[in-house]
Amino acid sequence: SMAGEAGAFRLRCSLLGHGQDVRGLTCGLFPQGAFVSVSRDRTARLWAPDSLNRAFTEMHCMSGHSNFVSCVCIIPPSDLYPRGLIATGGNDHNICIFTVDNSAPLYILKGHKNTVCSLSSGKFGTLLSGSWDTTAKVWLNDRCMMTLQGHTAAIWAVKILPEQGLMLTGSADKTIKLWKAGRCERTFTGHEDCVRGLAILTEMEFLSCANDASVRRWQISGECLQVYYGHTNYIYSISVFPQCKDFVTTGEDRSLRIWRHGECAQTIRLPAQSVWCCCVLDNGDIVVGASDGIIRVFTESLERTASAEEIQAFENELSQAFIDPKTGDLGDINADELPGREHLKDPGARDGQTRLIKDNGKVEAYQWSVSEGRWIKIGDVVGSSGATQQTSGKVLFEGKEYDYVFTIDVNESGPSYKLPYNITDDPWLTAYNFLQKNDLNPMFLDQVAKFIMDNTKGQTLLTTSSQFSDPFTGAGRYVPGSSSGSNAVPATDPFTGAGRYVPGSASNAVAPVGGVDPYTGMSAYQSAAVKVENIYFPKKDAVTFDQANPTQILGKLKELNGTAAEEHKLTEDDLIILEKLLSAACNISAETPTAQQLQTLWRAVNWPEDIVFPALDILRLSVRHPTVNENFCSEKKHVQFIVLLLKFLDPKGKQANQLLALRALCNCFVSHAGQKVMMEQRDEIMTQAIEMKSGNSKNIHIALATLTLNYAVCLHKVNNIEGKAQCLSVISAVMEVVQDLEAIFRLLVALGTLISDDTNALQLAKSLGVDAQIKKYASVSEPAKVKECCMFVLNLL
């Protein structure tokens, strides 16, 4: 009674509507039991169950893309859109956002530089997109919040994890990356080819599928728990059944496979080569989309199963399919040695097992069905003729998909070249670009263009009007090697620190500047019985490091000048000049710093790193003076000034220099000129400064927190959500490793300032999970300001 075991899936219905490959599917929220499909025909369609609950009706068709649509997801309901929204990504590099009852987009998200092939939505309206441009982007409503950089090839799959702030990306570089608040936390390696799909099992576990025909189960902590084999070709998509760990996969071997308890329990073949996508509905039914443009739904429920006629029609269609032996899905076929029809009298050993027979000179393929106890014909095996490339873009070249990839030999002796081509491309332009890229003689143009036309039998899609050019031609051409040049800046994620924080030796090697920092309340605010008012944020002015002991600084400068090499030595006059500058900077004298003084200071701050710190300290104090600030942050000088300071923010450098460079950057914010430069160079400065979090110097941590706070003050005045996103990411990263309460306090003020009066920033902070990160500071008793500020931030969140 094998047939009666845990229900086998059978056809529920076949849905026609799309004109070409169905590339993406997702369960809908509205109406109940609905789903959305997207296709190469450039449309998205919403399907709802009909009254008899056997088939589905197309509710409406959405268009907004100028090229293939490749992925879709649902954005959960919000106050503004109680039925949720539908997001679709396409080969036109755009993401369209639709309401459930309008066929035109509500708005379009632009920013990716190549096909958007994966989307996932999170809480609070966040959307994660993956693209062939090798980046993933985090969007909130209609704005890009952050870009996740670190993969070296197309990103084919993205998923937002249940735990806030965690995101997964899977790429053609064969790796999966875990991101926390915009920084890469971990890279999972193991797949041997493009990662194509991701699915979430629990908060701690997820699944991936790949072109290596395997599925892997991973723990968030990094280890691979299990590898599942069964498919014989690329696996394109993976979807999990509700409330359990069973899942379904689809792929290039014409099949969908149902996996239970880690085993492939059922294989369903389709009369289409590429089964691109699947989703599992709330009732456990499986929806699949394929290269024949038909959507098919399969069910275990007897009352939803299709009629006997429909099932027979499906089996007939399947039995007439042509199977190309070259795909290797059926193993090596030697037609001369195949048995005859009598071979089908013996039952199969497992569900989905295939058997080939030869009947009247024709080779036929059959598959064993456990639930039905019989062999079902899945097609005729035909020898293929020449270039039988299906028009469904499944050839991969450099991690991206094309309709064709030709091999071109320009002359007998030379190397052969790969020429990728889509039927939407202009053959002449493609031929021209191909010759340019490979440095080949332009006289081959006619030959190559004609070769393309002959071998694509003149197939073109719809129209080839001038505006419809494909992402692969033209200026934005992908040039191999350009993304991974070893001499370029390493393509690591800007937010990952090089070293992890190691708790332990809290020795503070050098703290050249004595005394306390200003912003630690000598008289901590005491809350009485009255309602505590928020005196902490939004903060309006920059916090500076003003503490100074000019005598000590000059003494150290003179002492080190004595040890300096001849070419660096300052004269007696130079030292007097710097002394004057220092007294002007510290308001001891009312004089204005002169150009000569600043030239001398510039020479001193270019000393070797082991003796430069007193000069850096003079710079840190001087830059607060409007004259100095305007000089160093002027059009002419600001670049070398920032480069100089960033040079000291090297994790391998001296702590004293790191500290003083950070403090100097904080002090730049006192004047308008400094603020302008700090804001223009924000991305680079923050990316470099975050590297300072991994040390163990509390003073450095306070300076880093202050830098973030000063950025928050500036960002509160201008509505720059990308800047706020970067700051939130830095706050979240630094919070994880910092223990000093003064640094924590400044980060809390920065956080409060960023999210005050800005719902987008507030939603982003929630989606990054910062509330969970800061809760513990609500119970700090001393200093009271930490607890109070924390409570105010939590009230906002």
C-alpha positions in Angstrom: 0.0 0.0 0.0 2.8 2.4 -1.0 0.2 4.4 -2.8 -1.5 5.5 0.4 1.6 7.0 2.1 1.9 10.7 3.0 -0.2 12.0 0.1 1.4 12.3 -3.3 1.1 15.5 -5.2 -1.1 15.5 -8.3 -2.1 18.1 -10.8 -4.7 20.6 -9.5 -4.7 22.9 -12.6 -2.8 24.4 -15.5 -3.0 28.2 -15.9 -2.4 29.8 -19.3 -1.9 33.6 -19.5 1.7 34.4 -19.8 3.2 34.5 -23.3 6.7 33.4 -22.3 8.7 31.8 -19.5 7.3 32.2 -16.0 10.3 33.3 -14.0 9.0 34.2 -10.5 6.2 33.3 -8.2 5.2 34.4 -4.7 2.2 33.7 -2.4 -0.2 36.7 -2.3 -1.8 38.2 0.8 -4.9 39.4 -0.8 -7.2 37.8 -1.8 -6.9 34.7 0.5 -5.0 31.9 -1.3 -3.8 34.1 -4.2 -0.4 34.2 -5.8 1.6 36.5 -8.1 3.5 35.4 -11.2 6.1 37.3 -13.4 7.3 36.4 -16.8 9.7 37.2 -19.7 6.6 38.6 -21.4 7.2 41.7 -19.2 4.1 41.4 -17.1 3.2 40.4 -13.5 -0.2 38.7 -12.9 -2.3 38.2 -9.8 -4.2 34.9 -9.6 -7.0 34.2 -7.1 -8.7 30.8 -6.4 -12.0 30.5 -8.2 -15.3 29.8 -6.3 -15.0 26.0 -6.9 -11.5 26.2 -5.4 -10.0 24.0 -8.1 -8.6 26.5 -10.6 -7.4 30.1 -10.4 -8.6 33.2 -12.1 -6.3 36.0 -13.3 -7.4 39.0 -11.3 -5.3 41.5 -13.1 -2.2 42.0 -15.2 0.5 44.5 -14.1 3.0 46.1 -16.5 5.7 48.6 -15.8 9.0 47.0 -17.0 10.5 47.6 -20.4 12.2 44.1 -20.4 11.8 40.7 -18.9 10.5 40.5 -15.3 12.6 38.0 -13.3 11.4 38.1 -9.7 8.6 39.1 -7.4 7.8 39.5 -3.7 5.0 40.8 -1.5 5.6 43.8 0.9 3.5 43.2 4.0 0.5 45.4 4.9 1.1 48.8 6.5 -1.3 51.5 7.7 -1.0 53.2 4.3 -1.4 50.0 2.3 -3.5 47.5 4.4 -3.5 44.9 1.5 0.3 45.1 1.2 2.2 45.8 -2.0 3.7 43.8 -4.9 7.4 44.3 -5.8 8.8 43.0 -9.1 12.4 43.2 -10.4 13.4 43.1 -14.1 16.1 43.0 -16.7 15.6 46.7 -17.2 17.5 47.2 -13.9 14.4 48.5 -12.2 12.1 47.4 -9.4 8.4 48.3 -9.8 6.1 48.6 -6.8 2.4 47.9 -7.4 -0.8 48.0 -5.3 -2.9 44.9 -5.5 -5.6 46.6 -7.5 -3.8 48.7 -10.1 -2.0 47.6 -13.2 0.4 50.5 -13.3 3.3 50.9 -10.8 2.8 53.0 -7.7 6.5 53.9 -8.0 9.7 52.6 -9.6 13.0 52.0 -7.7 16.0 52.8 -9.7 19.6 52.3 -8.7 20.8 48.9 -9.8 23.1 48.8 -12.8 22.0 45.5 -14.2 19.2 42.9 -14.0 17.4 42.7 -10.6 16.9 38.9 -10.2 15.8 38.5 -6.6 13.7 40.3 -4.0 12.8 39.7 -0.3 10.8 41.8 2.1 11.2 42.4 5.8 9.4 44.1 8.6 8.7 47.8 8.7 8.5 48.1 4.9 12.1 47.2 4.1 12.9 45.5 0.8 16.1 43.7 -0.2 17.1 43.3 -3.8 19.8 41.3 -5.5 21.3 42.1 -8.9 23.7 41.0 -11.6 25.6 44.2 -10.8 27.1 42.1 -7.9 25.4 44.3 -5.2 22.3 43.9 -3.0 20.4 47.0 -2.0 18.2 47.7 1.0 15.2 49.9 0.2 12.7 51.6 2.5 9.6 52.9 0.8 10.9 54.6 -2.3 14.5 55.2 -1.2 17.7 53.1 -1.2 19.0 52.9 2.3 22.2 51.0 1.9 24.1 48.9 -0.7 25.7 45.6 0.3 29.0 45.2 -1.5 31.3 42.2 -1.3 30.3 39.6 -3.8 32.5 39.3 -6.9 29.7 38.1 -9.3 26.0 38.4 -9.9 23.7 38.0 -6.8 21.1 35.5 -7.8 19.3 35.1 -4.4 18.4 37.3 -1.4 16.5 36.7 1.8 15.8 38.8 4.9 16.0 36.6 8.0 13.4 36.7 10.8 16.0 38.1 13.3 16.1 41.9 12.7 19.0 43.3 10.8 20.1 39.9 9.3 20.2 39.4 5.6 21.4 36.6 3.2 22.7 36.9 -0.3 23.7 34.0 -2.7 25.9 34.7 -5.7 27.4 33.4 -8.9 30.7 33.6 -7.0 29.6 30.3 -5.4 29.3 31.9 -1.9 26.5 33.0 0.4 27.0 36.0 2.7 25.3 36.9 5.9 24.9 40.6 6.5 24.1 42.3 9.8 23.0 46.0 9.7 24.7 46.3 6.3 28.0 44.7 7.1 29.1 41.3 6.0 29.4 39.1 9.1 30.1 35.7 7.5 30.7 34.0 4.2 29.4 30.4 3.6 31.4 28.4 1.1 30.7 24.9 -0.1 28.6 25.1 -3.3 30.7 24.4 -6.4 28.7 26.6 -8.8 26.3 29.6 -8.9 24.0 29.8 -5.8 20.5 30.3 -7.3 18.0 30.1 -4.5 17.7 30.6 -0.7 14.9 29.6 1.7 14.5 30.2 5.5 13.8 27.2 7.7 14.1 28.8 11.2 15.8 31.8 12.9 18.9 29.7 13.0 18.8 27.6 9.8 18.4 28.1 6.0 18.6 26.2 2.7 20.4 27.0 -0.5 20.2 25.5 -4.0 22.7 25.9 -6.8 23.8 25.1 -10.3 25.9 22.3 -8.9 22.6 20.4 -8.6 22.7 20.2 -4.8 20.7 21.7 -1.9 22.5 22.5 1.3 21.2 23.1 4.8 23.2 25.6 6.8 23.3 27.0 10.3 23.5 30.8 10.6 26.7 30.2 12.6 28.4 29.0 9.4 28.4 25.2 9.3 26.8 23.2 6.6 24.5 20.6 8.3 23.5 18.5 5.2 23.8 18.2 1.5 20.9 16.9 -0.6 21.3 15.3 -4.0 18.6 14.3 -6.5 18.4 16.8 -9.3 20.6 16.1 -12.4 21.0 19.7 -13.5 20.9 23.3 -12.3 18.4 23.9 -9.4 16.7 27.2 -9.9 14.4 27.6 -6.9 13.6 26.3 -3.5 10.5 26.8 -1.3 9.7 25.6 2.2 6.4 24.0 3.3 4.6 25.9 6.1 5.2 24.8 9.7 7.8 22.2 8.8 11.2 21.5 7.4 10.1 19.8 4.2 10.7 21.7 1.0 10.3 21.7 -2.8 12.9 22.4 -5.5 12.7 23.0 -9.3 15.4 23.0 -11.9 16.7 22.6 -15.4 16.1 18.8 -15.4 12.4 19.3 -16.3 11.3 18.4 -12.7 10.1 19.6 -9.4 11.0 17.5 -6.4 9.3 17.2 -3.0 11.7 16.6 -0.1 10.5 15.1 3.1 12.7 14.3 6.1 15.8 15.0 4.0 14.9 12.5 1.2 13.5 13.2 -2.2 10.0 11.7 -1.7 8.4 12.6 -5.1 9.6 13.7 -8.5 7.1 15.4 -10.9 8.3 15.8 -14.5 7.0 18.7 -16.7 6.7 19.0 -20.4 9.2 22.0 -20.3 13.0 22.0 -20.1 13.4 24.7 -17.4 11.2 24.7 -14.3 12.2 28.2 -13.2 10.3 28.9 -10.0 8.0 27.5 -7.3 6.1 28.7 -4.3 4.1 26.8 -1.6 0.7 28.2 -0.8 -0.6 28.4 2.8 -2.7 25.3 2.2 0.4 23.3 1.2 -0.3 23.3 -2.6 2.7 23.9 -4.9 2.7 26.4 -7.7 5.4 26.1 -10.4 6.4 28.2 -13.4 8.3 27.0 -16.4 9.8 27.8 -19.8 6.6 26.9 -21.6 4.8 29.9 -20.1 2.3 27.7 -18.2 1.8 27.9 -14.4 0.9 24.5 -12.9 -0.5 23.9 -9.4 -0.1 20.5 -7.7 -2.0 19.4 -4.6 -2.2 16.5 -2.1 -5.8 17.2 -1.4 -8.2 14.9 -3.2 -11.0 17.5 -3.5 -8.7 20.0 -5.2 -7.2 17.4 -7.6 -7.9 18.0 -11.3 -10.4 15.9 -13.1 -9.3 12.5 -14.7 -9.6 14.2 -18.1 -7.2 17.0 -17.2 -4.7 14.7 -15.6 -4.8 12.5 -18.8 -4.3 15.6 -20.9 -1.3 16.6 -18.8 0.2 13.1 -19.1 -0.4 13.1 -22.9 1.4 16.4 -23.2 4.2 15.1 -21.1 4.5 11.9 -23.1 4.8 13.9 -26.3 7.7 16.1 -25.0 11.0 15.9 -26.8 13.9 15.2 -24.5 17.3 16.3 -25.7 19.9 13.7 -24.7 22.6 16.4 -24.7 21.3 17.8 -21.5 22.5 14.7 -19.7 19.4 14.6 -17.5 18.9 10.9 -18.4 22.6 9.8 -18.2 24.5 8.6 -21.2 22.2 7.0 -23.7 23.3 4.3 -26.0 20.2 3.6 -28.2 21.6 0.3 -29.5 21.6 -1.4 -26.1 18.2 -0.3 -24.8 15.6 -2.9 -23.9 12.1 -3.0 -25.4 8.7 -2.3 -24.0 8.7 -5.5 -21.8 11.2 -3.6 -19.6 8.2 -1.7 -18.2 6.6 -4.8 -16.7 9.1 -4.6 -13.7 8.1 -2.0 -11.1 10.5 0.8 -10.3 12.6 0.9 -7.1 11.9 4.5 -6.1 9.7 7.4 -7.0 11.0 9.4 -10.0 13.2 6.6 -11.2 13.6 6.9 -15.0 13.8 4.1 -17.5 14.5 4.3 -21.3 13.1 1.8 -23.7 13.3 1.4 -27.5 10.1 0.8 -29.4 10.0 0.7 -33.2 13.4 2.5 -33.4 12.2 5.3 -31.2 13.6 6.0 -27.7 11.0 6.7 -25.0 11.6 7.9 -21.4 9.4 6.7 -18.5 9.3 7.6 -14.9 8.1 5.4 -12.0 5.2 6.8 -9.9 5.1 5.3 -6.4 1.6 6.7 -5.6 0.1 5.3 -8.8 2.2 2.1 -9.0 2.9 2.6 -12.7 5.4 3.9 -15.3 4.4 7.3 -16.8 5.8 8.3 -20.1 7.7 11.6 -19.8 8.7 12.1 -23.4 10.5 11.0 -26.5 14.3 11.2 -26.6 15.3 12.8 -29.8 18.8 13.5 -31.3 19.3 17.2 -31.3 20.0 19.1 -34.4 22.8 21.7 -34.3 22.2 24.8 -32.2 18.9 23.9 -30.5 19.2 26.6 -27.9 15.8 27.0 -26.2 14.9 30.7 -26.2 14.7 30.8 -22.4 18.0 32.4 -21.4 19.6 29.7 -19.5 23.2 29.7 -20.8 25.4 31.2 -18.2 28.4 33.3 -19.1 30.4 35.0 -16.4 27.6 34.3 -14.0 24.8 36.0 -16.1 22.2 34.5 -18.2 22.0 34.6 -22.0 19.8 33.1 -24.7 22.9 31.9 -26.5 26.7 31.7 -25.9 28.5 31.0 -29.1 32.1 29.8 -29.5 33.8 31.8 -32.2 37.1 30.7 -33.8 38.6 33.7 -35.7 41.4 31.7 -37.1 42.5 28.1 -36.9 45.6 28.6 -34.8 44.3 31.3 -32.4 42.2 30.9 -29.3 38.4 30.6 -29.5 36.2 33.4 -28.0 32.9 33.2 -26.2 30.2 35.5 -27.6 27.1 35.9 -25.4 23.9 36.9 -27.1 20.3 37.6 -26.3 17.6 37.6 -28.9 16.7 41.1 -27.9 20.1 42.3 -28.9 21.1 44.0 -32.1 23.3 41.4 -33.9 25.5 44.2 -35.4 26.1 46.0 -32.1 26.8 42.7 -30.4 29.3 41.8 -33.1 30.9 45.2 -32.9 31.2 45.0 -29.0 32.6 41.5 -29.2 35.3 42.5 -31.7 36.2 45.5 -29.5 36.3 43.6 -26.3 38.5 40.8 -27.6 40.7 43.2 -29.6 39.9 41.6 -32.9 40.1 43.0 -36.4 36.9 45.1 -37.3 36.9 43.6 -40.7 35.2 40.5 -39.2 32.1 42.6 -38.4 29.9 41.3 -41.3 31.0 37.7 -40.7 30.2 37.7 -37.0 26.9 39.5 -37.3 25.9 37.1 -40.1 27.0 34.2 -38.0 24.7 35.4 -35.1 21.7 35.9 -37.4 22.2 32.5 -39.1 22.4 30.7 -35.8 19.5 32.4 -34.2 17.3 31.8 -37.2 16.4 35.5 -37.1 14.5 35.1 -33.9 13.8 38.5 -32.4 11.4 39.4 -29.6 8.5 41.7 -30.2 10.2 44.9 -31.4 13.7 46.1 -31.6 13.1 49.7 -31.4 16.1 51.9 -30.6 15.1 52.5 -27.0 15.0 48.8 -26.2 18.6 48.0 -25.9 19.7 45.2 -23.7 21.7 45.7 -20.5 24.6 43.7 -22.0 25.4 45.9 -24.9 26.6 49.4 -24.9 28.7 51.2 -22.4 27.7 49.3 -19.3 29.4 46.2 -20.7 30.8 43.7 -18.2 34.6 43.5 -18.7 36.1 40.4 -17.1 38.8 41.1 -14.6 37.7 44.6 -13.9 35.9 43.7 -10.8 38.6 41.7 -9.2 41.8 43.6 -10.1 44.3 42.6 -7.4 46.0 46.0 -7.5 42.7 47.8 -6.9 41.4 48.6 -3.5 40.3 45.2 -2.1 36.6 44.7 -2.8 35.7 43.9 0.8 32.6 45.2 2.3 33.1 48.7 3.6 31.4 47.9 6.9 33.3 44.8 8.0 36.1 45.5 10.4 39.3 43.7 9.5 39.8 42.3 13.0 37.2 41.1 15.3 37.0 42.6 18.8 38.9 40.5 21.3 37.9 41.2 24.9 40.8 41.2 27.3 43.9 43.3 27.7 42.4 46.8 28.2 45.8 48.3 28.4 45.8 51.8 26.9 49.2 52.1 25.4 49.4 55.9 25.1 46.9 58.5 26.2 48.9 61.6 25.5 46.0 63.9 26.4 45.3 63.9 30.1 42.1 65.0 31.9 38.5 64.2 31.3 36.4 64.7 28.3 34.0 67.6 28.4 30.9 65.7 27.5 30.9 63.5 30.6 28.6 65.3 33.0 30.6 66.3 36.0 27.2 66.9 37.5 25.2 64.0 36.0 21.6 65.0 35.5 19.6 63.9 38.6 16.0 63.0 37.8 13.6 64.1 40.5 10.0 63.1 40.8 9.1 65.5 38.0 8.7 64.1 34.5 12.2 63.8 33.0 12.6 66.0 30.0 14.7 64.8 27.1 17.7 67.1 27.2 19.8 64.7 25.2 18.6 64.7 21.7 18.2 65.7 18.9 21.6 67.3 19.5 22.0 70.5 17.6 25.8 71.2 17.9 29.0 69.3 17.3 30.8 67.9 20.3 34.5 68.8 20.3 37.7 67.7 22.1 39.0 70.9 23.8 41.1 69.6 26.6 44.6 71.0 26.3 47.9 71.3 28.1 50.0 73.5 25.7 53.2 73.2 27.9 53.1 69.4 27.8 52.4 69.3 24.1 55.3 71.7 23.3 57.7 69.9 25.6 57.0 66.6 23.9 57.3 68.2 20.4 60.8 69.7 21.4 61.9 66.4 22.9 60.9 64.4 19.8 62.3 67.1 17.4 65.7 66.3 19.0 65.4 62.7 17.8 64.1 63.5 14.3 66.1 62.8 11.2 67.8 65.9 9.7 65.3 66.4 6.9 62.4 66.5 9.4 64.0 68.6 12.1 62.3 71.9 12.9 64.4 75.0 13.6 64.2 77.1 16.8 62.1 79.6 14.8 59.7 76.9 13.6 59.1 75.8 17.3 58.4 79.4 18.2 55.9 79.7 15.3 54.1 76.5 16.5 54.0 77.8 20.0 52.3 81.0 18.8 49.8 78.9 16.8 49.0 76.8 19.8 48.3 79.8 22.0 46.1 81.3 19.3 44.3 77.9 19.0 43.8 77.6 22.7 42.6 81.3 23.0 45.5 82.2 25.2 46.3 85.0 22.7 43.8 86.9 20.7 46.0 86.7 17.6 44.7 85.1 14.4 46.8 82.1 13.1 48.9 83.0 10.1 49.6 81.3 6.8 53.2 80.8 7.9 52.2 79.1 11.1 49.9 76.7 9.1 52.7 75.9 6.6 55.0 75.0 9.6 52.2 72.9 11.1 51.7 71.0 7.8 55.4 70.2 7.8 55.2 68.9 11.3 52.1 66.7 10.8 54.0 65.0 7.9 56.6 63.7 10.4 57.2 59.9 10.6 54.4 58.1 12.4 56.4 57.2 15.5 57.0 60.9 16.4 54.1 62.8 14.8 51.6 62.7 17.7 52.4 66.1 19.4 52.1 67.8 16.0 48.7 66.0 15.4 47.6 67.2 18.8 48.4 70.8 17.8 46.4 70.2 14.6 43.5 68.7 16.6 43.4 71.9 18.7 44.0 74.4 15.9 41.4 73.1 13.5 38.7 74.5 15.9 39.8 78.0 15.0 37.7 79.3 12.1 40.8 80.6 10.2 42.6 77.2 10.4 39.3 75.3 9.7 38.7 77.4 6.5 42.3 77.0 5.4 42.6 73.2 5.8 39.1 72.6 4.6 39.3 74.9 1.6 38.7 73.8 -2.0 42.5 73.6 -2.6 43.7 71.8 0.5 40.8 69.6 1.8 41.7 66.5 -0.1 45.2 66.2 1.1 44.1 67.2 4.6 41.5 64.3 4.8 43.9 61.9 3.2 46.5 62.8 5.8 44.1 62.1 8.7 42.7 58.9 7.2 46.3 57.6 6.8 46.5 57.6 10.6 43.3 55.5 10.9 45.1 52.4 9.9 44.3 49.5 12.3 48.0 48.5 12.3 49.1 52.1 13.1 49.9 53.7 16.5 47.0 54.1 18.9 48.1 57.7 19.8 47.9 58.7 16.2 44.5 56.9 15.7 43.1 58.7 18.7 44.3 62.2 17.7 43.2 61.8 14.0 39.7 60.8 15.2 39.6 63.8 17.5 40.8 66.1 14.8 38.0 64.9 12.5 35.5 65.5 15.3 36.8 69.0 15.7 36.5 69.8 12.0 32.7 70.0 12.6 33.0 73.4 14.4 32.9 75.5 11.3 30.8 75.5 8.1 33.9 74.8 5.9 34.8 71.7 8.0 31.2 70.4 8.1 30.9 70.7 4.3 34.1 68.7 3.7 33.2 66.1 6.4 29.8 65.6 4.7 31.3 65.4 1.2 33.8 62.8 2.3 31.4 61.0 4.7 31.4 57.6 3.0 35.2 57.3 3.0 35.8 58.7 6.5 33.1 56.5 8.1 34.3 53.4 6.3 37.9 54.0 7.5 36.8 55.1 11.0 34.8 52.0 11.7 38.0 50.0 11.5 38.9 51.7 14.8 36.2 49.7 16.6 38.3 46.6 17.0 41.0 48.0 19.3 40.6 48.1 23.0 41.3 51.7 23.8 38.3 53.4 25.5 39.5 56.8 24.4 39.5 55.7 20.8 36.0 54.3 21.3 34.8 57.6 22.7 36.3 59.5 19.8 34.7 57.1 17.3 31.3 57.5 19.0 31.8 61.3 19.0 32.6 61.3 15.3 29.3 59.4 14.7 27.4 61.8 16.9 28.7 64.8 15.0 27.6 63.2 11.7 24.2 62.6 13.3 24.0 66.3 14.2 24.7 67.3 10.6 22.4 64.6 9.1 19.6 65.7 11.3 19.6 69.1 9.5 19.6 67.6 6.0 17.4 64.8 4.8 20.1 62.4 3.6 18.7 58.9 4.2 21.8 57.1 2.7 24.0 59.0 5.2 21.7 58.2 8.1 21.7 54.5 7.0 25.5 54.5 7.1 25.5 56.1 10.5 23.0 53.6 11.9 25.1 50.8 10.5 28.2 52.2 12.2 26.3 52.8 15.5 25.1 49.2 15.4 28.6 47.8 14.7 30.3 49.9 17.4 27.6 49.1 20.0 28.5 45.4 19.7 32.1 45.8 20.8 32.3 49.0 23.0 32.1 48.6 26.7 32.9 52.1 27.9 29.7 53.8 29.1 30.7 57.3 27.9 31.1 55.9 24.3 27.8 54.1 24.7 26.1 57.4 25.9 27.4 59.3 22.8 26.2 56.5 20.5 22.7 56.6 22.1 22.6 60.4 21.6 23.7 59.9 18.0 21.0 57.3 17.5 18.3 59.5 19.1 19.4 62.4 16.9 19.3 60.4 13.7 15.8 59.0 14.2 14.2 62.2 15.7 11.6 63.7 13.3 12.3 61.2 10.5 10.0 58.2 10.1 12.2 56.6 7.4 15.2 56.6 9.7 13.1 55.3 12.5 11.8 52.4 10.4 15.3 51.6 9.2 16.6 51.6 12.8 13.8 49.1 13.7 14.5 46.9 10.8 18.2 46.8 11.7 17.2 45.6 15.2 19.0 48.3 17.2 16.3 48.3 19.9 17.3 44.8 20.9 20.9 46.0 20.9 20.4 48.9 23.3 17.8 47.5 25.7 20.5 46.4 28.2 21.5 50.0 28.8 18.1 50.9 30.2 19.2 49.3 33.5 22.5 51.1 33.9 22.4 52.9 37.2 25.6 55.1 36.9 26.0 57.4 35.1 22.2 58.1 35.1 22.4 59.8 31.7 23.0 56.5 29.9 19.8 55.0 31.3 17.8 58.1 30.7 19.0 58.6 27.1 18.4 54.9 26.4 14.8 55.1 27.7 14.1 58.1 25.4 15.5 56.3 22.4 13.5 53.1 23.2 10.3 55.2 23.5 10.9 56.4 20.0 11.5 52.9 18.7 
